[in-house]
Amino acid sequence: MANNNQKRNNNHSKNNNNNSKKDGVKIEKELDKNRNINVEATVEKNQKIMPTTTQLRLLLSNSVIVKNKIELEKNTKNNEDYKISEELQNEIKYLLIKHIYQCGRDESIKRFDEGFDISKKLKDIGDSKEKFDQYYRYLEEIVAYVKYYKG
């Protein structure tokens, strides 16, 4: 019995040591000439510390649901100056909350968020469909390059 407890404690210590090494690691951003994040270069440079595509696809799948609702709402309103309704703005805020929760659960997601400014982009959407579409395309680009470089 003591041997099993000792093994568990040793494994727990090893896990803590591995996590502490990763905690200080940050994604190094590669910027283009306009000071925007160069997604491909950033993913390629940081591929070993990027979250898995499965983890990223969770955020993407939640985002596609909101995107589809925005498209449906826009099509029913037939308005050139379409603004995202308060109800859908709340869904975007909820998307942010779910993402922040994942950041708290997983250090790689938190690094990803900080490295690619995902939370900031979600907060900046407001009632702008154009900003949501930019965020969504940006997220798709990140997922694609992570899949390409990390597999």
C-alpha positions in Angstrom: 0.0 0.0 0.0 2.8 2.4 0.9 4.5 1.6 -2.4 1.3 2.6 -4.4 1.0 5.9 -2.5 4.7 6.6 -3.0 4.3 5.9 -6.8 1.3 8.2 -7.0 3.2 10.9 -5.2 6.2 10.5 -7.5 4.0 10.7 -10.6 2.2 13.7 -9.2 5.5 15.4 -8.6 6.6 14.6 -12.1 3.4 16.1 -13.6 3.8 19.2 -11.5 7.3 19.7 -12.7 6.3 19.3 -16.4 3.4 21.8 -16.0 5.6 24.3 -14.2 8.1 24.2 -17.1 5.3 25.1 -19.6 3.7 27.7 -17.4 6.3 30.3 -18.2 6.3 29.6 -21.9 4.5 32.2 -24.1 3.6 32.2 -27.8 6.0 34.4 -29.6 4.0 36.5 -32.1 5.3 37.1 -35.6 4.1 40.4 -36.9 3.7 41.5 -40.5 4.7 44.9 -41.9 1.4 46.4 -40.6 2.0 45.1 -37.1 -0.7 42.5 -37.4 -0.2 38.9 -36.3 1.2 36.7 -39.1 -0.8 33.6 -38.3 1.2 31.1 -40.4 4.6 32.3 -39.1 3.3 32.4 -35.5 1.9 28.9 -35.6 4.9 27.5 -37.4 7.3 29.0 -34.8 5.2 27.9 -31.8 3.8 24.6 -33.0 5.2 22.6 -30.1 3.3 24.6 -27.5 0.1 25.2 -29.5 -3.2 23.5 -28.3 -4.5 20.6 -30.3 -6.8 21.1 -33.2 -9.5 19.3 -31.3 -9.2 21.9 -28.5 -9.3 24.7 -31.1 -12.2 23.2 -33.0 -14.4 23.4 -29.9 -14.1 27.2 -30.1 -14.6 27.1 -33.9 -17.7 24.9 -33.6 -19.2 27.2 -31.0 -18.4 30.2 -33.2 -20.0 28.7 -36.3 -23.3 28.3 -34.4 -23.3 32.0 -33.6 -22.2 32.8 -37.2 -25.1 30.9 -38.6 -27.6 32.7 -36.3 -26.1 36.1 -37.3 -26.5 35.2 -41.0 -30.1 34.0 -40.4 -30.9 37.2 -38.6 -29.3 39.4 -41.2 -31.2 37.6 -44.0 -34.6 38.1 -42.3 -33.9 41.8 -41.7 -32.8 42.6 -45.3 -30.9 45.7 -44.1 -27.7 47.1 -45.6 -26.7 48.7 -42.3 -27.3 45.4 -40.3 -26.2 45.5 -36.7 -26.0 42.3 -34.6 -29.0 42.2 -32.2 -28.6 42.4 -28.5 -29.7 38.8 -28.2 -26.9 37.6 -30.5 -24.4 40.0 -28.8 -25.2 38.1 -25.6 -24.4 34.8 -27.4 -21.0 36.3 -28.4 -20.4 37.3 -24.8 -21.3 33.7 -23.8 -18.9 32.4 -26.4 -16.2 34.6 -24.7 -17.2 33.2 -21.3 -16.9 29.6 -22.5 -13.5 30.4 -24.0 -12.2 32.1 -20.8 -13.3 29.0 -18.9 -11.3 26.8 -21.2 -8.3 29.2 -20.7 -8.6 28.6 -17.0 -8.7 24.9 -17.4 -5.8 24.5 -19.8 -2.6 26.4 -20.0 -2.1 25.8 -23.7 -5.5 27.4 -24.4 -4.5 30.4 -22.2 -1.2 30.8 -24.1 -3.1 30.5 -27.4 -5.6 33.2 -26.2 -2.8 35.6 -25.2 -0.7 34.8 -28.3 -3.5 35.4 -30.8 -5.6 38.0 -28.9 -8.8 35.8 -29.2 -10.5 37.3 -26.1 -9.7 40.8 -27.2 -11.1 40.1 -30.7 -14.3 38.7 -29.2 -14.7 41.7 -26.9 -14.2 44.1 -29.8 -17.1 42.7 -31.9 -19.9 44.6 -30.3 -22.8 44.9 -32.8 -20.6 44.7 -36.0 -21.2 41.7 -38.3 -18.0 42.7 -40.2 -15.9 42.4 -37.0 -17.5 39.0 -36.2 -16.8 37.8 -39.8 -13.1 39.0 -39.4 -12.8 37.1 -36.1 -14.3 34.0 -37.6 -12.0 34.0 -40.6 -9.1 34.7 -38.4 -10.0 31.7 -36.2 -10.4 29.4 -39.2 -7.0 30.5 -40.4 -5.4 29.6 -37.1 -7.1 26.2 -37.0 -6.0 25.5 -40.5 -2.3 26.3 -39.8 -2.3 24.4 -36.5 -3.7 21.4 -38.4 -1.0 21.8 -41.1 2.0 22.3 -38.8 1.0 20.3 -35.8 -1.1 17.6 -37.5 
